[in-house]
Amino acid sequence: MHLLGITAASCAALTGGAVSRAAFEPAPAVARTTIVAPKLPQVLEVPTRAGPRLEAKPITRELRQRGYHECYPPDPMGLGPYAPMRNLSTGHVYLPQRGGHTEDLGFDVLVHFHGLDPIRKTLVQVARGVVLAGVDRGIGSGRYTAAFQDRTVFPTMRRSIESALRKHTGDPRAHIRHLGLSAWSAGYGAVNEILRRGDEGIDAVILLDGLHAGWSMNHAHDGTVKSINPDYVGAIMKFARRARNGEKIFILTHSNVDPMTYPSTRLTADYLLADLGLGRQPLRRDAGLLTQLTTVDVEGLHVWSYAGNNEATHCAHISLIADAVRDVLEKRWDTPPMDRDVVGGH
């Protein structure tokens, strides 16, 4: 199994094909440090403006018998309070049918890479008012990296989102107020490539079991952070440091899957925390197929570790978009609520 893309036949509709591995340049070895971070509460206060905390419906045993699973979840409410999908210069966007903006027509926008459809099925159930845009490019982080190597692609996509907001509202004042990037698995390639051009105007990054560095050419691959060459994810590491200082929001989740041929998300997270001088805090919390083991929550930085070393748990990280958006992003941004009584459709 490759973490850069799901290879099971049951997930073929979401991804498909073989993984292409990126080459990494050597980097100096990095020493491991273990510094205990201040213990912070894991359960975040939930905003009350939009009513009770919204939860996504679980995948029941009966639904699993019908073929549904974490990479192919059921669709209990279609588009819910969102309008039909609009095409962008790159990708697609789902806008709240009504509401979800400030008085001056400012919208909070999340752009997701890899697995947009299962992400959408979760967010329509729990989001307060965030706009969801997204891009799918299939298996392998290389495809996502290549899609945004042209430095004009993402700025054009941003303008396309604002154009969609203006057409939707009929008001030329409509604009992006806050902007976040999110990715599951291979989609981190797009996030890293976009951040390499700078993080101006990007307020948050969410990576769901999808942060991989490369092996160092100067050290044996012994499963420690000394084995890591972080060059490929250097832009993401820089963004995480800014989140640690409270300037940005960075959320990283990881499993314990070990792909062997390249560093796991667990090992890359270890490197990131060592670089930041932070240690994990034990935490036991069960959520479906996922069991959270540790947490790091310092300023705008959140690193959540989960048990599981198989494809099913890797797919289950898609559902964590609910925790990231509902409990962190929309709370921090104070996202204006959309009208959830307006029901959309497919």
Secondary structure, 3 states (H helix, E strand, C coil): CECCECCCHHHCCCCCCCCCCCCCCCCCCCCCCCCCCCCCCCCCCCCCCCCCCCCCCCCCHHHHHCCCECCECCCCCCCCCECCCEECCCCEEECECCECECCCCEEEEEEEECCHHHHHHHHHHHCCCCEEEEECCCCCHHHHHHHCCCCCHHHHHHHHHHHHHHHHHCCCCCEEEEEEEEEEHHHHHHHHHHHHCCCCCCCEEEEECCCCCEECCCCCCCCCHHHEECHHHHHHHHHHHHHHCCCCEEEEEECCCCCCCCCCHHHHHHHHHHHHCCCCEEEEEEECCEEEEEEEEECCEEEEEECCCCHHHHHHHHHHHHHHHHHHHHHHHCCCCECCCCCCCC
